[in-house]
Amino acid sequence: MILSMARAATTTDAFNAVAEPRRRQILDLLARGERPVNDLVELLGLAQPQVSKHLRVLREVDLVRVRDEGRQRMYRLNAGPLRSIHDWLQIYEQMWSERFDLLDEVLDELKEDDDGNDD
């Protein structure tokens, strides 16, 4: 007997929603401004049902908002839920900054040693 594990929902939070590369592409496009779904389909080179599926996931975690304009549905970014990702990444940003500062120090020392050996 084979037991299958239920797949975790991708719509529980912004972290899970942006884990999918196509959804990140959609967010990148919407960061530049509001767009109708047809524009997203064309720019992504995906079928409309695929784009709609990704938009639904993004709407469920409130990263994307939609409004009707005539016969079109206009999508726009709602960056608020990205704050949790930003806050989490700040820990790593501090670590990277410290490591780059150390690297700069090592490079400066190597340059000084090299400059001293040019005689």
Phi and psi restraints in degrees (range 20) as a CNS / XPLOR table:
assign (resid 1 and name C) (resid 2 and name N)
       (resid 2 and name CA) (resid 2 and name C) 1.0 -103.0 20.0 2
assign (resid 2 and name N) (resid 2 and name CA)
       (resid 2 and name C) (resid 3 and name N) 1.0 127.1 20.0 2
assign (resid 2 and name C) (resid 3 and name N)
       (resid 3 and name CA) (resid 3 and name C) 1.0 -99.5 20.0 2
assign (resid 3 and name N) (resid 3 and name CA)
       (resid 3 and name C) (resid 4 and name N) 1.0 133.3 20.0 2
assign (resid 3 and name C) (resid 4 and name N)
       (resid 4 and name CA) (resid 4 and name C) 1.0 -104.9 20.0 2
assign (resid 4 and name N) (resid 4 and name CA)
       (resid 4 and name C) (resid 5 and name N) 1.0 141.0 20.0 2
assign (resid 4 and name C) (resid 5 and name N)
       (resid 5 and name CA) (resid 5 and name C) 1.0 -89.1 20.0 2
assign (resid 5 and name N) (resid 5 and name CA)
       (resid 5 and name C) (resid 6 and name N) 1.0 138.6 20.0 2
assign (resid 5 and name C) (resid 6 and name N)
       (resid 6 and name CA) (resid 6 and name C) 1.0 -67.4 20.0 2
assign (resid 6 and name N) (resid 6 and name CA)
       (resid 6 and name C) (resid 7 and name N) 1.0 136.2 20.0 2
assign (resid 6 and name C) (resid 7 and name N)
       (resid 7 and name CA) (resid 7 and name C) 1.0 -75.4 20.0 2
assign (resid 7 and name N) (resid 7 and name CA)
       (resid 7 and name C) (resid 8 and name N) 1.0 135.1 20.0 2
assign (resid 7 and name C) (resid 8 and name N)
       (resid 8 and name CA) (resid 8 and name C) 1.0 -65.8 20.0 2
assign (resid 8 and name N) (resid 8 and name CA)
       (resid 8 and name C) (resid 9 and name N) 1.0 142.2 20.0 2
assign (resid 8 and name C) (resid 9 and name N)
       (resid 9 and name CA) (resid 9 and name C) 1.0 -65.1 20.0 2
assign (resid 9 and name N) (resid 9 and name CA)
       (resid 9 and name C) (resid 10 and name N) 1.0 138.4 20.0 2
assign (resid 9 and name C) (resid 10 and name N)
       (resid 10 and name CA) (resid 10 and name C) 1.0 -88.0 20.0 2
assign (resid 10 and name N) (resid 10 and name CA)
       (resid 10 and name C) (resid 11 and name N) 1.0 -0.9 20.0 2
assign (resid 10 and name C) (resid 11 and name N)
       (resid 11 and name CA) (resid 11 and name C) 1.0 -106.3 20.0 2
assign (resid 11 and name N) (resid 11 and name CA)
       (resid 11 and name C) (resid 12 and name N) 1.0 15.3 20.0 2
assign (resid 11 and name C) (resid 12 and name N)
       (resid 12 and name CA) (resid 12 and name C) 1.0 -74.6 20.0 2
assign (resid 12 and name N) (resid 12 and name CA)
       (resid 12 and name C) (resid 13 and name N) 1.0 -32.8 20.0 2
assign (resid 12 and name C) (resid 13 and name N)
       (resid 13 and name CA) (resid 13 and name C) 1.0 -160.1 20.0 2
assign (resid 13 and name N) (resid 13 and name CA)
       (resid 13 and name C) (resid 14 and name N) 1.0 174.9 20.0 2
assign (resid 13 and name C) (resid 14 and name N)
       (resid 14 and name CA) (resid 14 and name C) 1.0 -63.0 20.0 2
assign (resid 14 and name N) (resid 14 and name CA)
       (resid 14 and name C) (resid 15 and name N) 1.0 -35.6 20.0 2
assign (resid 14 and name C) (resid 15 and name N)
       (resid 15 and name CA) (resid 15 and name C) 1.0 -57.4 20.0 2
assign (resid 15 and name N) (resid 15 and name CA)
       (resid 15 and name C) (resid 16 and name N) 1.0 -49.8 20.0 2
assign (resid 15 and name C) (resid 16 and name N)
       (resid 16 and name CA) (resid 16 and name C) 1.0 -67.3 20.0 2
assign (resid 16 and name N) (resid 16 and name CA)
       (resid 16 and name C) (resid 17 and name N) 1.0 -39.5 20.0 2
assign (resid 16 and name C) (resid 17 and name N)
       (resid 17 and name CA) (resid 17 and name C) 1.0 -64.4 20.0 2
assign (resid 17 and name N) (resid 17 and name CA)
       (resid 17 and name C) (resid 18 and name N) 1.0 -40.5 20.0 2
assign (resid 17 and name C) (resid 18 and name N)
       (resid 18 and name CA) (resid 18 and name C) 1.0 -86.1 20.0 2
assign (resid 18 and name N) (resid 18 and name CA)
       (resid 18 and name C) (resid 19 and name N) 1.0 -0.3 20.0 2
assign (resid 18 and name C) (resid 19 and name N)
       (resid 19 and name CA) (resid 19 and name C) 1.0 -66.8 20.0 2
assign (resid 19 and name N) (resid 19 and name CA)
       (resid 19 and name C) (resid 20 and name N) 1.0 -23.1 20.0 2
assign (resid 19 and name C) (resid 20 and name N)
       (resid 20 and name CA) (resid 20 and name C) 1.0 -87.9 20.0 2
assign (resid 20 and name N) (resid 20 and name CA)
       (resid 20 and name C) (resid 21 and name N) 1.0 123.7 20.0 2
assign (resid 20 and name C) (resid 21 and name N)
       (resid 21 and name CA) (resid 21 and name C) 1.0 -57.6 20.0 2
assign (resid 21 and name N) (resid 21 and name CA)
       (resid 21 and name C) (resid 22 and name N) 1.0 -38.2 20.0 2
assign (resid 21 and name C) (resid 22 and name N)
       (resid 22 and name CA) (resid 22 and name C) 1.0 -65.4 20.0 2
assign (resid 22 and name N) (resid 22 and name CA)
       (resid 22 and name C) (resid 23 and name N) 1.0 -36.0 20.0 2
assign (resid 22 and name C) (resid 23 and name N)
       (resid 23 and name CA) (resid 23 and name C) 1.0 -68.2 20.0 2
assign (resid 23 and name N) (resid 23 and name CA)
       (resid 23 and name C) (resid 24 and name N) 1.0 -34.6 20.0 2
assign (resid 23 and name C) (resid 24 and name N)
       (resid 24 and name CA) (resid 24 and name C) 1.0 -65.3 20.0 2
assign (resid 24 and name N) (resid 24 and name CA)
       (resid 24 and name C) (resid 25 and name N) 1.0 -38.0 20.0 2
assign (resid 24 and name C) (resid 25 and name N)
       (resid 25 and name CA) (resid 25 and name C) 1.0 -62.3 20.0 2
assign (resid 25 and name N) (resid 25 and name CA)
       (resid 25 and name C) (resid 26 and name N) 1.0 -41.6 20.0 2
assign (resid 25 and name C) (resid 26 and name N)
       (resid 26 and name CA) (resid 26 and name C) 1.0 -61.5 20.0 2
assign (resid 26 and name N) (resid 26 and name CA)
       (resid 26 and name C) (resid 27 and name N) 1.0 -45.4 20.0 2
assign (resid 26 and name C) (resid 27 and name N)
       (resid 27 and name CA) (resid 27 and name C) 1.0 -61.6 20.0 2
assign (resid 27 and name N) (resid 27 and name CA)
       (resid 27 and name C) (resid 28 and name N) 1.0 -40.6 20.0 2
assign (resid 27 and name C) (resid 28 and name N)
       (resid 28 and name CA) (resid 28 and name C) 1.0 -60.3 20.0 2
assign (resid 28 and name N) (resid 28 and name CA)
       (resid 28 and name C) (resid 29 and name N) 1.0 -43.0 20.0 2
assign (resid 28 and name C) (resid 29 and name N)
       (resid 29 and name CA) (resid 29 and name C) 1.0 -66.2 20.0 2
assign (resid 29 and name N) (resid 29 and name CA)
       (resid 29 and name C) (resid 30 and name N) 1.0 -41.6 20.0 2
assign (resid 29 and name C) (resid 30 and name N)
       (resid 30 and name CA) (resid 30 and name C) 1.0 -73.6 20.0 2
assign (resid 30 and name N) (resid 30 and name CA)
       (resid 30 and name C) (resid 31 and name N) 1.0 -20.7 20.0 2
assign (resid 30 and name C) (resid 31 and name N)
       (resid 31 and name CA) (resid 31 and name C) 1.0 -65.1 20.0 2
assign (resid 31 and name N) (resid 31 and name CA)
       (resid 31 and name C) (resid 32 and name N) 1.0 -22.6 20.0 2
assign (resid 31 and name C) (resid 32 and name N)
       (resid 32 and name CA) (resid 32 and name C) 1.0 -86.3 20.0 2
assign (resid 32 and name N) (resid 32 and name CA)
       (resid 32 and name C) (resid 33 and name N) 1.0 -9.7 20.0 2
assign (resid 32 and name C) (resid 33 and name N)
       (resid 33 and name CA) (resid 33 and name C) 1.0 144.1 20.0 2
assign (resid 33 and name N) (resid 33 and name CA)
       (resid 33 and name C) (resid 34 and name N) 1.0 164.9 20.0 2
assign (resid 33 and name C) (resid 34 and name N)
       (resid 34 and name CA) (resid 34 and name C) 1.0 -63.3 20.0 2
assign (resid 34 and name N) (resid 34 and name CA)
       (resid 34 and name C) (resid 35 and name N) 1.0 141.9 20.0 2
assign (resid 34 and name C) (resid 35 and name N)
       (resid 35 and name CA) (resid 35 and name C) 1.0 -144.3 20.0 2
assign (resid 35 and name N) (resid 35 and name CA)
       (resid 35 and name C) (resid 36 and name N) 1.0 148.9 20.0 2
assign (resid 35 and name C) (resid 36 and name N)
       (resid 36 and name CA) (resid 36 and name C) 1.0 -78.2 20.0 2
assign (resid 36 and name N) (resid 36 and name CA)
       (resid 36 and name C) (resid 37 and name N) 1.0 157.8 20.0 2
assign (resid 36 and name C) (resid 37 and name N)
       (resid 37 and name CA) (resid 37 and name C) 1.0 -57.6 20.0 2
assign (resid 37 and name N) (resid 37 and name CA)
       (resid 37 and name C) (resid 38 and name N) 1.0 -35.6 20.0 2
assign (resid 37 and name C) (resid 38 and name N)
       (resid 38 and name CA) (resid 38 and name C) 1.0 -61.7 20.0 2
assign (resid 38 and name N) (resid 38 and name CA)
       (resid 38 and name C) (resid 39 and name N) 1.0 -36.7 20.0 2
assign (resid 38 and name C) (resid 39 and name N)
       (resid 39 and name CA) (resid 39 and name C) 1.0 -63.8 20.0 2
assign (resid 39 and name N) (resid 39 and name CA)
       (resid 39 and name C) (resid 40 and name N) 1.0 -43.2 20.0 2
assign (resid 39 and name C) (resid 40 and name N)
       (resid 40 and name CA) (resid 40 and name C) 1.0 -62.9 20.0 2
assign (resid 40 and name N) (resid 40 and name CA)
       (resid 40 and name C) (resid 41 and name N) 1.0 -41.9 20.0 2
assign (resid 40 and name C) (resid 41 and name N)
       (resid 41 and name CA) (resid 41 and name C) 1.0 -58.4 20.0 2
assign (resid 41 and name N) (resid 41 and name CA)
       (resid 41 and name C) (resid 42 and name N) 1.0 -48.0 20.0 2
assign (resid 41 and name C) (resid 42 and name N)
       (resid 42 and name CA) (resid 42 and name C) 1.0 -65.6 20.0 2
assign (resid 42 and name N) (resid 42 and name CA)
       (resid 42 and name C) (resid 43 and name N) 1.0 -45.9 20.0 2
assign (resid 42 and name C) (resid 43 and name N)
       (resid 43 and name CA) (resid 43 and name C) 1.0 -68.6 20.0 2
assign (resid 43 and name N) (resid 43 and name CA)
       (resid 43 and name C) (resid 44 and name N) 1.0 -32.9 20.0 2
assign (resid 43 and name C) (resid 44 and name N)
       (resid 44 and name CA) (resid 44 and name C) 1.0 -87.3 20.0 2
assign (resid 44 and name N) (resid 44 and name CA)
       (resid 44 and name C) (resid 45 and name N) 1.0 -19.9 20.0 2
assign (resid 44 and name C) (resid 45 and name N)
       (resid 45 and name CA) (resid 45 and name C) 1.0 68.4 20.0 2
assign (resid 45 and name N) (resid 45 and name CA)
       (resid 45 and name C) (resid 46 and name N) 1.0 31.3 20.0 2
assign (resid 45 and name C) (resid 46 and name N)
       (resid 46 and name CA) (resid 46 and name C) 1.0 -112.5 20.0 2
assign (resid 46 and name N) (resid 46 and name CA)
       (resid 46 and name C) (resid 47 and name N) 1.0 163.3 20.0 2
assign (resid 46 and name C) (resid 47 and name N)
       (resid 47 and name CA) (resid 47 and name C) 1.0 -71.9 20.0 2
assign (resid 47 and name N) (resid 47 and name CA)
       (resid 47 and name C) (resid 48 and name N) 1.0 148.9 20.0 2
assign (resid 47 and name C) (resid 48 and name N)
       (resid 48 and name CA) (resid 48 and name C) 1.0 -55.3 20.0 2
assign (resid 48 and name N) (resid 48 and name CA)
       (resid 48 and name C) (resid 49 and name N) 1.0 -41.8 20.0 2
assign (resid 48 and name C) (resid 49 and name N)
       (resid 49 and name CA) (resid 49 and name C) 1.0 -62.4 20.0 2
assign (resid 49 and name N) (resid 49 and name CA)
       (resid 49 and name C) (resid 50 and name N) 1.0 -34.4 20.0 2
assign (resid 49 and name C) (resid 50 and name N)
       (resid 50 and name CA) (resid 50 and name C) 1.0 -66.3 20.0 2
assign (resid 50 and name N) (resid 50 and name CA)
       (resid 50 and name C) (resid 51 and name N) 1.0 -45.1 20.0 2
assign (resid 50 and name C) (resid 51 and name N)
       (resid 51 and name CA) (resid 51 and name C) 1.0 -62.9 20.0 2
assign (resid 51 and name N) (resid 51 and name CA)
       (resid 51 and name C) (resid 52 and name N) 1.0 -43.3 20.0 2
assign (resid 51 and name C) (resid 52 and name N)
       (resid 52 and name CA) (resid 52 and name C) 1.0 -61.8 20.0 2
assign (resid 52 and name N) (resid 52 and name CA)
       (resid 52 and name C) (resid 53 and name N) 1.0 -38.1 20.0 2
assign (resid 52 and name C) (resid 53 and name N)
       (resid 53 and name CA) (resid 53 and name C) 1.0 -62.6 20.0 2
assign (resid 53 and name N) (resid 53 and name CA)
       (resid 53 and name C) (resid 54 and name N) 1.0 -45.9 20.0 2
assign (resid 53 and name C) (resid 54 and name N)
       (resid 54 and name CA) (resid 54 and name C) 1.0 -64.3 20.0 2
assign (resid 54 and name N) (resid 54 and name CA)
       (resid 54 and name C) (resid 55 and name N) 1.0 -41.1 20.0 2
assign (resid 54 and name C) (resid 55 and name N)
       (resid 55 and name CA) (resid 55 and name C) 1.0 -62.9 20.0 2
assign (resid 55 and name N) (resid 55 and name CA)
       (resid 55 and name C) (resid 56 and name N) 1.0 -37.4 20.0 2
assign (resid 55 and name C) (resid 56 and name N)
       (resid 56 and name CA) (resid 56 and name C) 1.0 -62.0 20.0 2
assign (resid 56 and name N) (resid 56 and name CA)
       (resid 56 and name C) (resid 57 and name N) 1.0 -44.3 20.0 2
assign (resid 56 and name C) (resid 57 and name N)
       (resid 57 and name CA) (resid 57 and name C) 1.0 -60.9 20.0 2
assign (resid 57 and name N) (resid 57 and name CA)
       (resid 57 and name C) (resid 58 and name N) 1.0 -45.8 20.0 2
assign (resid 57 and name C) (resid 58 and name N)
       (resid 58 and name CA) (resid 58 and name C) 1.0 -65.0 20.0 2
assign (resid 58 and name N) (resid 58 and name CA)
       (resid 58 and name C) (resid 59 and name N) 1.0 -35.5 20.0 2
assign (resid 58 and name C) (resid 59 and name N)
       (resid 59 and name CA) (resid 59 and name C) 1.0 -67.0 20.0 2
assign (resid 59 and name N) (resid 59 and name CA)
       (resid 59 and name C) (resid 60 and name N) 1.0 -38.9 20.0 2
assign (resid 59 and name C) (resid 60 and name N)
       (resid 60 and name CA) (resid 60 and name C) 1.0 -64.2 20.0 2
assign (resid 60 and name N) (resid 60 and name CA)
       (resid 60 and name C) (resid 61 and name N) 1.0 -26.7 20.0 2
assign (resid 60 and name C) (resid 61 and name N)
       (resid 61 and name CA) (resid 61 and name C) 1.0 -102.2 20.0 2
assign (resid 61 and name N) (resid 61 and name CA)
       (resid 61 and name C) (resid 62 and name N) 1.0 10.9 20.0 2
assign (resid 61 and name C) (resid 62 and name N)
       (resid 62 and name CA) (resid 62 and name C) 1.0 65.6 20.0 2
assign (resid 62 and name N) (resid 62 and name CA)
       (resid 62 and name C) (resid 63 and name N) 1.0 24.9 20.0 2
assign (resid 62 and name C) (resid 63 and name N)
       (resid 63 and name CA) (resid 63 and name C) 1.0 -83.0 20.0 2
assign (resid 63 and name N) (resid 63 and name CA)
       (resid 63 and name C) (resid 64 and name N) 1.0 -19.4 20.0 2
assign (resid 63 and name C) (resid 64 and name N)
       (resid 64 and name CA) (resid 64 and name C) 1.0 -131.0 20.0 2
assign (resid 64 and name N) (resid 64 and name CA)
       (resid 64 and name C) (resid 65 and name N) 1.0 138.6 20.0 2
assign (resid 64 and name C) (resid 65 and name N)
       (resid 65 and name CA) (resid 65 and name C) 1.0 -117.1 20.0 2
assign (resid 65 and name N) (resid 65 and name CA)
       (resid 65 and name C) (resid 66 and name N) 1.0 153.7 20.0 2
assign (resid 65 and name C) (resid 66 and name N)
       (resid 66 and name CA) (resid 66 and name C) 1.0 -132.4 20.0 2
assign (resid 66 and name N) (resid 66 and name CA)
       (resid 66 and name C) (resid 67 and name N) 1.0 146.7 20.0 2
assign (resid 66 and name C) (resid 67 and name N)
       (resid 67 and name CA) (resid 67 and name C) 1.0 -142.2 20.0 2
assign (resid 67 and name N) (resid 67 and name CA)
       (resid 67 and name C) (resid 68 and name N) 1.0 150.5 20.0 2
assign (resid 67 and name C) (resid 68 and name N)
       (resid 68 and name CA) (resid 68 and name C) 1.0 -87.8 20.0 2
assign (resid 68 and name N) (resid 68 and name CA)
       (resid 68 and name C) (resid 69 and name N) 1.0 134.6 20.0 2
assign (resid 68 and name C) (resid 69 and name N)
       (resid 69 and name CA) (resid 69 and name C) 1.0 -133.1 20.0 2
assign (resid 69 and name N) (resid 69 and name CA)
       (resid 69 and name C) (resid 70 and name N) 1.0 96.9 20.0 2
assign (resid 69 and name C) (resid 70 and name N)
       (resid 70 and name CA) (resid 70 and name C) 1.0 64.6 20.0 2
assign (resid 70 and name N) (resid 70 and name CA)
       (resid 70 and name C) (resid 71 and name N) 1.0 -125.1 20.0 2
assign (resid 70 and name C) (resid 71 and name N)
       (resid 71 and name CA) (resid 71 and name C) 1.0 -91.7 20.0 2
assign (resid 71 and name N) (resid 71 and name CA)
       (resid 71 and name C) (resid 72 and name N) 1.0 -2.3 20.0 2
assign (resid 71 and name C) (resid 72 and name N)
       (resid 72 and name CA) (resid 72 and name C) 1.0 -100.0 20.0 2
assign (resid 72 and name N) (resid 72 and name CA)
       (resid 72 and name C) (resid 73 and name N) 1.0 151.3 20.0 2
assign (resid 72 and name C) (resid 73 and name N)
       (resid 73 and name CA) (resid 73 and name C) 1.0 -105.6 20.0 2
assign (resid 73 and name N) (resid 73 and name CA)
       (resid 73 and name C) (resid 74 and name N) 1.0 122.1 20.0 2
assign (resid 73 and name C) (resid 74 and name N)
       (resid 74 and name CA) (resid 74 and name C) 1.0 -100.8 20.0 2
assign (resid 74 and name N) (resid 74 and name CA)
       (resid 74 and name C) (resid 75 and name N) 1.0 129.7 20.0 2
assign (resid 74 and name C) (resid 75 and name N)
       (resid 75 and name CA) (resid 75 and name C) 1.0 -109.7 20.0 2
assign (resid 75 and name N) (resid 75 and name CA)
       (resid 75 and name C) (resid 76 and name N) 1.0 141.7 20.0 2
assign (resid 75 and name C) (resid 76 and name N)
       (resid 76 and name CA) (resid 76 and name C) 1.0 -141.0 20.0 2
assign (resid 76 and name N) (resid 76 and name CA)
       (resid 76 and name C) (resid 77 and name N) 1.0 154.9 20.0 2
assign (resid 76 and name C) (resid 77 and name N)
       (resid 77 and name CA) (resid 77 and name C) 1.0 -74.8 20.0 2
assign (resid 77 and name N) (resid 77 and name CA)
       (resid 77 and name C) (resid 78 and name N) 1.0 139.5 20.0 2
assign (resid 77 and name C) (resid 78 and name N)
       (resid 78 and name CA) (resid 78 and name C) 1.0 -119.5 20.0 2
assign (resid 78 and name N) (resid 78 and name CA)
       (resid 78 and name C) (resid 79 and name N) 1.0 98.6 20.0 2
assign (resid 78 and name C) (resid 79 and name N)
       (resid 79 and name CA) (resid 79 and name C) 1.0 -76.3 20.0 2
assign (resid 79 and name N) (resid 79 and name CA)
       (resid 79 and name C) (resid 80 and name N) 1.0 -10.5 20.0 2
assign (resid 79 and name C) (resid 80 and name N)
       (resid 80 and name CA) (resid 80 and name C) 1.0 -49.1 20.0 2
assign (resid 80 and name N) (resid 80 and name CA)
       (resid 80 and name C) (resid 81 and name N) 1.0 -49.9 20.0 2
assign (resid 80 and name C) (resid 81 and name N)
       (resid 81 and name CA) (resid 81 and name C) 1.0 -65.2 20.0 2
assign (resid 81 and name N) (resid 81 and name CA)
       (resid 81 and name C) (resid 82 and name N) 1.0 -14.5 20.0 2
assign (resid 81 and name C) (resid 82 and name N)
       (resid 82 and name CA) (resid 82 and name C) 1.0 -73.2 20.0 2
assign (resid 82 and name N) (resid 82 and name CA)
       (resid 82 and name C) (resid 83 and name N) 1.0 -13.3 20.0 2
assign (resid 82 and name C) (resid 83 and name N)
       (resid 83 and name CA) (resid 83 and name C) 1.0 -57.6 20.0 2
assign (resid 83 and name N) (resid 83 and name CA)
       (resid 83 and name C) (resid 84 and name N) 1.0 -39.1 20.0 2
assign (resid 83 and name C) (resid 84 and name N)
       (resid 84 and name CA) (resid 84 and name C) 1.0 -63.7 20.0 2
assign (resid 84 and name N) (resid 84 and name CA)
       (resid 84 and name C) (resid 85 and name N) 1.0 -36.5 20.0 2
assign (resid 84 and name C) (resid 85 and name N)
       (resid 85 and name CA) (resid 85 and name C) 1.0 -68.9 20.0 2
assign (resid 85 and name N) (resid 85 and name CA)
       (resid 85 and name C) (resid 86 and name N) 1.0 -43.8 20.0 2
assign (resid 85 and name C) (resid 86 and name N)
       (resid 86 and name CA) (resid 86 and name C) 1.0 -59.4 20.0 2
assign (resid 86 and name N) (resid 86 and name CA)
       (resid 86 and name C) (resid 87 and name N) 1.0 -46.7 20.0 2
assign (resid 86 and name C) (resid 87 and name N)
       (resid 87 and name CA) (resid 87 and name C) 1.0 -61.6 20.0 2
assign (resid 87 and name N) (resid 87 and name CA)
       (resid 87 and name C) (resid 88 and name N) 1.0 -41.5 20.0 2
assign (resid 87 and name C) (resid 88 and name N)
       (resid 88 and name CA) (resid 88 and name C) 1.0 -65.3 20.0 2
assign (resid 88 and name N) (resid 88 and name CA)
       (resid 88 and name C) (resid 89 and name N) 1.0 -41.1 20.0 2
assign (resid 88 and name C) (resid 89 and name N)
       (resid 89 and name CA) (resid 89 and name C) 1.0 -69.7 20.0 2
assign (resid 89 and name N) (resid 89 and name CA)
       (resid 89 and name C) (resid 90 and name N) 1.0 -21.2 20.0 2
assign (resid 89 and name C) (resid 90 and name N)
       (resid 90 and name CA) (resid 90 and name C) 1.0 -59.9 20.0 2
assign (resid 90 and name N) (resid 90 and name CA)
       (resid 90 and name C) (resid 91 and name N) 1.0 -33.4 20.0 2
assign (resid 90 and name C) (resid 91 and name N)
       (resid 91 and name CA) (resid 91 and name C) 1.0 -59.0 20.0 2
assign (resid 91 and name N) (resid 91 and name CA)
       (resid 91 and name C) (resid 92 and name N) 1.0 -45.8 20.0 2
assign (resid 91 and name C) (resid 92 and name N)
       (resid 92 and name CA) (resid 92 and name C) 1.0 -74.3 20.0 2
assign (resid 92 and name N) (resid 92 and name CA)
       (resid 92 and name C) (resid 93 and name N) 1.0 -33.1 20.0 2
assign (resid 92 and name C) (resid 93 and name N)
       (resid 93 and name CA) (resid 93 and name C) 1.0 -61.6 20.0 2
assign (resid 93 and name N) (resid 93 and name CA)
       (resid 93 and name C) (resid 94 and name N) 1.0 -41.5 20.0 2
assign (resid 93 and name C) (resid 94 and name N)
       (resid 94 and name CA) (resid 94 and name C) 1.0 -63.2 20.0 2
assign (resid 94 and name N) (resid 94 and name CA)
       (resid 94 and name C) (resid 95 and name N) 1.0 -43.1 20.0 2
assign (resid 94 and name C) (resid 95 and name N)
       (resid 95 and name CA) (resid 95 and name C) 1.0 -62.0 20.0 2
assign (resid 95 and name N) (resid 95 and name CA)
       (resid 95 and name C) (resid 96 and name N) 1.0 -44.8 20.0 2
assign (resid 95 and name C) (resid 96 and name N)
       (resid 96 and name CA) (resid 96 and name C) 1.0 -62.7 20.0 2
assign (resid 96 and name N) (resid 96 and name CA)
       (resid 96 and name C) (resid 97 and name N) 1.0 -42.2 20.0 2
assign (resid 96 and name C) (resid 97 and name N)
       (resid 97 and name CA) (resid 97 and name C) 1.0 -61.0 20.0 2
assign (resid 97 and name N) (resid 97 and name CA)
       (resid 97 and name C) (resid 98 and name N) 1.0 -43.6 20.0 2
assign (resid 97 and name C) (resid 98 and name N)
       (resid 98 and name CA) (resid 98 and name C) 1.0 -62.9 20.0 2
assign (resid 98 and name N) (resid 98 and name CA)
       (resid 98 and name C) (resid 99 and name N) 1.0 -41.6 20.0 2
assign (resid 98 and name C) (resid 99 and name N)
       (resid 99 and name CA) (resid 99 and name C) 1.0 -67.7 20.0 2
assign (resid 99 and name N) (resid 99 and name CA)
       (resid 99 and name C) (resid 100 and name N) 1.0 -38.5 20.0 2
assign (resid 99 and name C) (resid 100 and name N)
       (resid 100 and name CA) (resid 100 and name C) 1.0 -66.7 20.0 2
assign (resid 100 and name N) (resid 100 and name CA)
       (resid 100 and name C) (resid 101 and name N) 1.0 -37.1 20.0 2
assign (resid 100 and name C) (resid 101 and name N)
       (resid 101 and name CA) (resid 101 and name C) 1.0 -61.8 20.0 2
assign (resid 101 and name N) (resid 101 and name CA)
       (resid 101 and name C) (resid 102 and name N) 1.0 -42.9 20.0 2
assign (resid 101 and name C) (resid 102 and name N)
       (resid 102 and name CA) (resid 102 and name C) 1.0 -63.4 20.0 2
assign (resid 102 and name N) (resid 102 and name CA)
       (resid 102 and name C) (resid 103 and name N) 1.0 -41.2 20.0 2
assign (resid 102 and name C) (resid 103 and name N)
       (resid 103 and name CA) (resid 103 and name C) 1.0 -62.4 20.0 2
assign (resid 103 and name N) (resid 103 and name CA)
       (resid 103 and name C) (resid 104 and name N) 1.0 -41.8 20.0 2
assign (resid 103 and name C) (resid 104 and name N)
       (resid 104 and name CA) (resid 104 and name C) 1.0 -59.1 20.0 2
assign (resid 104 and name N) (resid 104 and name CA)
       (resid 104 and name C) (resid 105 and name N) 1.0 -41.0 20.0 2
assign (resid 104 and name C) (resid 105 and name N)
       (resid 105 and name CA) (resid 105 and name C) 1.0 -63.3 20.0 2
assign (resid 105 and name N) (resid 105 and name CA)
       (resid 105 and name C) (resid 106 and name N) 1.0 -45.1 20.0 2
assign (resid 105 and name C) (resid 106 and name N)
       (resid 106 and name CA) (resid 106 and name C) 1.0 -62.7 20.0 2
assign (resid 106 and name N) (resid 106 and name CA)
       (resid 106 and name C) (resid 107 and name N) 1.0 -43.8 20.0 2
assign (resid 106 and name C) (resid 107 and name N)
       (resid 107 and name CA) (resid 107 and name C) 1.0 -63.7 20.0 2
assign (resid 107 and name N) (resid 107 and name CA)
       (resid 107 and name C) (resid 108 and name N) 1.0 -39.3 20.0 2
assign (resid 107 and name C) (resid 108 and name N)
       (resid 108 and name CA) (resid 108 and name C) 1.0 -63.2 20.0 2
assign (resid 108 and name N) (resid 108 and name CA)
       (resid 108 and name C) (resid 109 and name N) 1.0 -42.1 20.0 2
assign (resid 108 and name C) (resid 109 and name N)
       (resid 109 and name CA) (resid 109 and name C) 1.0 -63.4 20.0 2
assign (resid 109 and name N) (resid 109 and name CA)
       (resid 109 and name C) (resid 110 and name N) 1.0 -43.2 20.0 2
assign (resid 109 and name C) (resid 110 and name N)
       (resid 110 and name CA) (resid 110 and name C) 1.0 -63.6 20.0 2
assign (resid 110 and name N) (resid 110 and name CA)
       (resid 110 and name C) (resid 111 and name N) 1.0 -37.8 20.0 2
assign (resid 110 and name C) (resid 111 and name N)
       (resid 111 and name CA) (resid 111 and name C) 1.0 -67.0 20.0 2
assign (resid 111 and name N) (resid 111 and name CA)
       (resid 111 and name C) (resid 112 and name N) 1.0 -42.7 20.0 2
assign (resid 111 and name C) (resid 112 and name N)
       (resid 112 and name CA) (resid 112 and name C) 1.0 -62.0 20.0 2
assign (resid 112 and name N) (resid 112 and name CA)
       (resid 112 and name C) (resid 113 and name N) 1.0 -42.5 20.0 2
assign (resid 112 and name C) (resid 113 and name N)
       (resid 113 and name CA) (resid 113 and name C) 1.0 -62.4 20.0 2
assign (resid 113 and name N) (resid 113 and name CA)
       (resid 113 and name C) (resid 114 and name N) 1.0 -42.2 20.0 2
assign (resid 113 and name C) (resid 114 and name N)
       (resid 114 and name CA) (resid 114 and name C) 1.0 -66.5 20.0 2
assign (resid 114 and name N) (resid 114 and name CA)
       (resid 114 and name C) (resid 115 and name N) 1.0 -41.8 20.0 2
assign (resid 114 and name C) (resid 115 and name N)
       (resid 115 and name CA) (resid 115 and name C) 1.0 -64.7 20.0 2
assign (resid 115 and name N) (resid 115 and name CA)
       (resid 115 and name C) (resid 116 and name N) 1.0 -32.5 20.0 2
assign (resid 115 and name C) (resid 116 and name N)
       (resid 116 and name CA) (resid 116 and name C) 1.0 -74.9 20.0 2
assign (resid 116 and name N) (resid 116 and name CA)
       (resid 116 and name C) (resid 117 and name N) 1.0 -18.9 20.0 2
assign (resid 116 and name C) (resid 117 and name N)
       (resid 117 and name CA) (resid 117 and name C) 1.0 -97.6 20.0 2
assign (resid 117 and name N) (resid 117 and name CA)
       (resid 117 and name C) (resid 118 and name N) 1.0 8.8 20.0 2
assign (resid 117 and name C) (resid 118 and name N)
       (resid 118 and name CA) (resid 118 and name C) 1.0 -80.3 20.0 2
assign (resid 118 and name N) (resid 118 and name CA)
       (resid 118 and name C) (resid 119 and name N) 1.0 -4.1 20.0 2
